[in-house]
Amino acid sequence: MVKGKNANIIESLTPGSKVSLAKPLETQLSTQGYLIDSSEDERSQIVRFLNLSNHLTKLPPSIYFALTYQCNLRCTYCNEWNIPNETKQTFKVLSKEQIDSAFITINKLEKLHQEQWGFPLTINLYGGEPLMQITREIVEYILLKSVESGLYVQIISNGINVPIFIDLFLKYRNIIRRTLITLDGVRYIHNSRRKYPSGHGTFDKVVQAIDLLLEIGIPVTMQTILNKQNISHLPALVQFAKKKGWLDNTLFNGALGKVMYPMCNPTNNQYKYFIDNDEFIRYIAPIQKNCTELKGFDAPIGKLNGYSFLQQLINEPNKIESPMSLGCDATRGGIYLFGPDNLIFPCVETAGFSQYSIGRYHPDLELWPEELICWQERHPKNVKKCQECIYLTICGGGCAISGIRKGNTSSNPDCPDIEKVLKAYIESNESQIIEAFRKAGANHESTS
C-alpha cells in the first residue's frame, strides 16, 4: 500500500506521460512492471501475461448433459422459455444410445484430465429439468455409466421431484457430489416466481427436497436467483435457512445468482424486474453489509464482469488471485454440453439453439472447425482492443455469446459495462475497501 508523497506522485501519472521520479521509486515501479518504455513493450508484456495466466489458471472441463429441454415448471424469468418449441418436442429425452456416444467422448476427456489433474471429472445433469418421470430411466443409466467410468455427478434441479428419485440418491450417493436446488425467497416470494403450469407455487416441495437430501447425506447448494422482485427479501430467506438449521449443516451452502437477460433468441420485451449489473451491485452491497450470514454464501453472481475479483479487495486483499485473463469459460474450450438433439454446445446458455453448436456427438463425434474457431479464437490475446483496454485484467474479454449474436468477429469483442460496475462497486464499498487495505498494509509492515 503506497502512502504520502509517493502516492500523490503515482496518482498524477497518466499513460504516455513523461516520468520524473526519484530514482528508488522509478526503479521499484519499473521492476514491478508499472513503468514501461513503449506501447510496443506494453503490448508484448500483456500478451505474455495472457499466455502465462491462461496456462496457470487452466480449469478442468465442465461436462453437462441436458437430459431434456422440457420442464415441469413455468418459472417467470427462465431463459429456456426461448428454446424453440419444435426443438423441445422433436428431441424429448436423451436415449441410452446417445449417452453411450457421449461417454466415448467424455472418457477421452477424462483420460487427458486425469493426466493433468489426478482426480475424476464431474458430470452435471441439467435441463430443462433433469429430474422428471420421463427422465428417470436415463438418469439411472447415466449414474451407472458414471460409476463404471469412475466419474462424479452433480445435479442441477428445481427439486420438486427429489422424493421420487430418493432411491437413486441413496443408491448412488457415493458419486453424487452435490445437488443444486433453487429457492428464491420465503414462501410468498418464491411461489410468485417458481410455479407449476397450474400457477401453484413450489416452495414447500423445494424445502422438503433440501431437508430430504441433507438427511441422507447429499451435499446441497441452495441457489437464489436475484432481481428487483426478490433481492430486498434475501435477508428473510437467510433467516429462514438459519431457523431450519441448514446454515449449521456442513453439507449445506448457499449461492447467489442474478437473473440475466437472455443471450439466445432475446425478445424485445424487457423483463420488468431486470437489474443492470451496476444497479445490482448498489442493491446487494448494503444487504451484504447488514446480513453477516451472507458471508458464507458463494457470491460470484454468475459472470458479473469482475465481481468475484472485486470482492477480494474486501475479503482478502493480500491474497488476490491472478487477474482475469479470460472472461468466459466457453472461449477456452472449457464447457461441453451434450443435448438431446445430438449436438455439442460450448456454453449452457446456448443449449437448444443449434446455431451456436460446435459439433455433433451422435452417432459419431464430429467437431466443426469454423464454429470452434468462432468461440475459441475469441480470446483477449487475439484482440487488439482488449490489449489496449485498462479494464482487461478485471473484465477478461466479456461474454462470447453476446458478441457472436451481434455478429462481431472474434477480433471484435462485445465490451461489458465494466466501468459502470467498477464505479458502483467502489462507491458502494468504499469504507470496507479502505479498511481492508489499511489492515493488509499493517499486516505486511508487521511481517516485513
N, C-alpha and C positions, 0 to 999 in steps of 0.2 A: 504494500500500500504506500503510495507516494504522497508526501505531505509538504506543506510550506512552499518555499521559493521554487523548488523543483517541480512541484505540482502545477504552479502557475505557468512556468515555462512550457511544460509539456502541453498544457491546455491551450496555449497560444499557437501551437504548431498546426499547420494545415498541410494536406497532401500537395507536394510540389514546391513548398516554401523552402527558402534557404535557411539553413540551420546555423545558429550561432550559440553554441552551448559551451559550458565549462567542459574541459576535456574528459574528466572522470565520468560525467553524466553522458556525454556523447558516446564514449566507449561502451558504457553499460547498455545504452539503448541500441547501439549498433550490434553488440554481441548478442543481445536478446532478440534481434530481428525487427525492432521497431523503426529503425532508420535504415533506408535502402538507397543506394546510389542512383538508380534509374528505374523508370517504369518497366523496362525490359527485365531487369533483375527481379523486380517485384513480381511480375507475372511468372517468371521462372520459379520463384520460391513458392508461389501459390500452387502451381501445378505439382511441384514436388510434395507440398503439404497434402494436396488432394490424393495423390497416389499413395503416400505413406499412410494417411489417415484411413483411406479406403482399405488398405491392407490390414491395419491394426484393428479396425472396428468391424471386420467381417463377422457376420452373424450366421448361424445355421439357417438353412432354408425353412420356410414355413409351408407346410403341406395342408391343403384343405380339400375336403370332399363336400361339395354341395349336393347332398343326397337327393334333394328335390328343390324346385323353385316355388313350390306351393307352401302355404302356411295355414294354420288353423286359427290365426288371429287376424284382426284388422286394425293394427296399431296406426294411430293418426299421423305419424311422422315417418313411417318406414319408406326408405328409398326403393325397396324391392317392389313397391306398387308399380314402378315404372317398367319392370320387365314385361315385354310383350306377352299378352295372353296366349298367343299362338305357341310361343316357346314353352310356357308353363304347361299347356295341355298336351303338346306333342311329346315332350320329354318329361314324363311324370316322376319317375324314381330311378335311381341308379340300379343297374342289373348286376348280377354276380359276374357276368362276362366282362362288364365294364370295370368292375373292381379288380378282377384278375389282370386286365390290361394295365390299369393304373398302377398296380403293385409291381409290375415288371419295371416300370419307370422309377417308382419310389425305391425299390430295392437297389437300383443302380445309384440313386442319390444317397441312399443310406450307406452304401459301401464307401463312397467318397467322404461322406460326413463322418463316419467312424474313424477314418484315417486322419481327418483334421481335428475332430473334437473329442472322440473317445467316449461318447455317450449316444444313446439312441435318438432318432428323430421322433417328433410328436406329430400325429395326425389330428387335425381339427375337424370335427363333424359339424357341418354348417348347413345353411339352407338359403331361402325358405326356412322351414322348421325341421330339424333333423329327427326329433322325437315325436313321431305320429304313428298311428296304426299301419299306414301304408308303407312306412319305412322300417318297421320293426325287424323284419327278416333280414334286410340288408344291413341294419345296424349291428345285428349279432354276427353277420358274416364278416363285416369289417373288423369287429373286435377279435374274432377268431383268427383272421389273417394277420392282424397286428401281433397277436401272441406268437404265431408261427414265425413272424419276421423279426421278433424282438423289438417292436416299436411301442411307444406310448400313445395314448389317445386323450384328447381334450374335447369336451362337448360344449357347444355354444347354443343355448336353448332358451325358449321363453319359459320353460319349467313346468307348464301345466300338465304335461303327461308323465312327469317323473314317476308317480306312483305305479303306473302300469309298466314301467321299464325297470322297476326296482330290483327284480330278479337278475337282470343283466348287469346292473350296477354291482350287485353283490358277487356275482359270478366272476366278473372281470375287474374288480376293484383294484387289483394289483397293478393293472396297466392304465387305469383311468386316472390321469394326473390331476385333473381339475374339471369342474363344470362351471361355466359362466352363465348366470341367470340374471335377467334384467328385472329390477324393482325400481320403479321411477318415482316413488314417493309413498307417503302414508295412504291409507285406503282410498279416500275420495280423489286424491291426485292421480294415483296410479290407475284407478278404474276409469278415469276420464280420458286416458291415453291408450291403454293397452287392453283391448276389448275382444270378445268373441264376435263373430259375424252378427249375432243377435243384438249386440250392443251392451251385453252384460260385461262387468269388469272381471279381472282375473287375480286381484290382489290376494285373496285367501288361498287360491291354488298355488301361487308363487311362494307365499310364506310357508305353506305346507311342504313344498318341494325342498326349500332350503333346510327346513328342520329335518326332513327325512334323510337327506344326503349327509348332513353333519352327524346325524345319529349313527349312520352305518360307516362313518369314517371316510367319506369322499370330500376332498377339499372343494370349497365353493367360493367363487368370486361373485359378489353382488354388484352388477353393473347398474349405474344410474345415468341415464342419458338426459342431459340438461338442455333446457331452453327457457324462454321467458315464462312459460306456463308453470314450471315446477322448481326453478332454481332457488327462489326465495323460501321454498318449503324443505330444502335439503337438510337444515338442522333438525327438523321434526323427524325426518326419516332416520337420521343418525341416532337420535334419542330412542326411536322405536327399536332399532337394531341393538342398542345398548340394553334396553329392557328385556329383549329376547335372550340376552346372553351371548349373542353372536360375536360381539366385539372382543369378548374374553376367550373365544374359542380359537385355538391356534390353526384350525383348519379353515377359518373364515378370513376373507379380506374383502375390502370394498374397492371399487374403481369408478372414477368419474369419466364420463364422455360428454360429447356435445353433439346435438343434432346438426348434421352437416347438410348443406344444400346439395341435392342430388347431382353427382358429376355426370352420370349417364342418362341420356334422354330427359334432361330437365324440362319442366314446363315453365310457362311464363307466369304462373301463379305463385307468387312468393308466399311461403308458409308463414302464417301470421305471427307465430311465436318464434320465428327465426331470430338468432342473435349474431351480429357480426363478431369477428374474433376479438377486436379491441374492446367492443362493448361488453362482451362476455367476461373479459378479464376484470373490468370495472365492477361487474356484478359479483364475481366469485371471490375477489380479494378480501372484502370485509367479512364475508361469510367464513372464509378460511381462518381469518384472524380471531374471530369470536367463537368458532366451534373447534375446540382443540382436538376432538376425536378425529377430525378430518385429516390430521397429520399422518394417521395410519392408513389412509386410502391411497391407492395408486392414482395419480392425477396427471398423466401426460395429456389428457384431454384430446385423445386422438393425435393427429399430427397438426397441432395448433401452432404451426410456424414458430418453432423455437421455444415453446412454453416450458417443456421439461428442462431444457438447458438453462433458461432464465430462473427457474425455480431453485436451481443450485446456488444462485447468487445469494439466496437467503439461507438455504438449508446447510450447504457445505461449501462455502467459498474457497476453502483451501483444498478441496477435492473435486474441483470442476473437471468433468470428463473432457476428452478430446472434443474440440469444437466440431460442429456438424459439418461433414464434408458431403453429405447426401441427404436430401430431404424426403426421399421416398424409397422404400424397400423394393418396390417393383422395378426401379431403374437399375438395380444391381442384380436382377435375376434372383431375388430372394423369396419370391412367392410363386407357388404352383397350386392353382385351384382346378380340380377336376370336376367338371359339370356333367349333369345327366344328358347333355346334348353332345357328348363325346369330345368336347373342346377343353383346351387348357387355357386358363386365364392368368394374367400376371398380377392381378390385384382383386381383392374381394369385392371392391366397388363395381368391378366390370362383369361379375358373374351374371350370365344370362344374356349378355349383349355381344352377339357373335362378332360384331365389327371390331371388338377390342381383343379378340382371342389371339394367341400366339402359336397355336398348333392344335394337333389332334392326338389323342392317346388311344383311341379305339376305332377300328380293330387293331391298328398298328400305330406306333409312335411316329409322328411326323411334325417337326418343328418348322415354322415358316420364317426364313431368314429376314425378309423385309420387315415383317411385323416385330421380330425380336430386336432388330436394329432401331426401330421406331421407339422402343422402350429403353433398351439398354445403352444406346448412344446418347440418351438424354441425361447427360452427366455434366456437372459443373466443369470438369477438366476439359470438356469439349466445347464449352460455351463461353465465348469471349465476354459476353455481357455479365455472366456470373463472376468471372475472374476480376472484373473491374468494379464489382459491387461491394460496398463497405459492409453489407449485411450477410455476405456469403457464409461466414462461419457460424451464423445463427440460423440462417434460412436453409442452406443446403441445396437450393435449386427449385424448391416449390413442388407442386403436385403435377405428376406426369399426365394424368387423365385430363386435367383441366387444359393443359397445353395442347394435347392431341385433339381433344374435342373442338378446340377453337381453330384447329388447322395449323398450329405453329409447328415449324420443323424442329428437329431435335437440337438444332443450334440456336433456337429462339425460345427461351423459357417463358412460362406464364408466371410472372412475378406475383407472389402473395403480398398481403398488406403488412409486411413485417415492420415497417417503420411505425405504423399506427399501433401495432401490437406492442412494440418495444416502448413506445411513449406511454401507452396505457399501463403497461406493467410497472415501469419505473415510477410513474406518478401515483399508482395505487399502492406501491410497496416501498416508497422512498425511505421511510424511517427504519423499516426492517433491513433493507439493503445496507444502509449506513451503519446500523448497529452490528450486522453480521460481519462487515468488513473491518469494523473497529475491533471486534473480538478476534477476528482472524489475524489482523495485524499485530495485536497484543500477544497472541499465542506464538506468532512467528518470531517476534522480538525476544520472547522469553526462552525460546529454544535455540536461538542462533548465537 
